[in-house]
Structures are given as structure tokens and as C-alpha cells.
Amino acid sequence: MRLKEKILEKCDERIAAMRKADCPQWIKEKAVKERKISKEIVKIVCDIQGITPDAAIQILEESRELIREVAMTQKI
């Protein structure tokens, strides 16, 4: 199994675990929705031709920093 498939399998495992979690339904629904979105983002990044795990991590970290930077300026 290739790395991409292993990563997506792990995403599916986390979604399934949250569906079985013992917590309020609204928390469960929110977490499942977020994990599905995360999986879609991972799919997009992993589909980049010739992407390496390190490059994928860097792309996601840079995206996180960008989102954080914009969010911080919105709060001011």
C-alpha cells in the first residue's frame, strides 16, 4: 500500500472512531465533519505530482500559518 492510501486509511479510521465516541451528538457531528474536510485537503495535497511526505507536511504547515495569520488580523 502506498503512503497516500495509508494516510487516507488513517483518516477513515479516525472518522470511524469519532462516530463511535461517547460524546454528545453535536460534538460528534462537528468532529466528523472536520475530519472529512481534513481528509479532502490531504487528498488534494497528496495528489500533487511527485509530492514527498516532507513536502506535503511543509505545504500543510505553511497553510496553517497563513490561516492563523489571517485569523489573528481579523480579531484585531
C-alpha positions in Angstrom: 0.0 0.0 0.0 1.3 3.4 -1.0 1.8 6.2 1.5 -1.3 8.1 0.2 -3.5 5.2 0.7 -2.1 4.6 4.2 -2.8 8.2 5.1 -6.3 8.1 3.8 -7.0 4.9 5.6 -5.8 6.5 8.8 -8.3 9.4 8.1 -11.1 6.9 7.7 -10.1 5.2 11.0 -10.3 8.5 12.8 -13.7 9.3 11.3 -15.0 5.9 12.3 -13.6 6.2 15.9 -15.3 9.6 16.3 -18.6 8.1 15.1 -18.3 5.6 17.9 -17.1 8.1 20.5 -19.1 8.5 23.7 -19.8 12.2 23.5 -22.8 14.5 22.7 -24.1 14.1 19.2 -23.4 17.7 18.2 -19.7 17.3 19.1 -19.6 14.0 17.2 -21.1 15.6 14.1 -18.8 18.6 14.2 -15.7 16.4 14.6 -16.7 14.0 11.9 -17.4 16.9 9.5 -14.0 18.5 10.3 -12.2 15.1 9.8 -13.9 14.6 6.5 -12.8 18.1 5.4 -9.3 17.3 6.6 -9.3 14.1 4.5 -10.3 16.1 1.4 -7.4 18.5 2.0 -5.0 15.6 2.4 -6.2 14.1 -0.8 -5.6 17.3 -2.7 -2.1 17.7 -1.3 -1.2 14.0 -1.8 -2.4 14.2 -5.4 0.3 16.7 -6.3 2.6 15.1 -8.9 5.8 13.9 -7.2 4.9 15.1 -3.7 7.0 13.7 -0.9 5.9 13.4 2.7 8.2 16.2 3.8 6.8 18.5 1.0 3.2 17.6 1.9 3.9 18.4 5.6 5.6 21.7 4.6 2.6 22.7 2.4 0.1 22.0 5.2 2.2 23.8 7.8 2.5 26.9 5.6 -1.2 26.8 5.1 -1.8 26.5 8.8 0.4 29.5 9.4 -1.4 31.5 6.7 -4.8 30.8 8.2 -3.6 31.6 11.7 -2.1 34.9 10.4 -5.3 36.0 8.7 -7.4 34.9 11.6 -5.3 36.9 14.0 -5.7 40.1 11.9 -9.4 39.6 11.8 -9.7 39.6 15.6 -8.0 42.9 16.0 
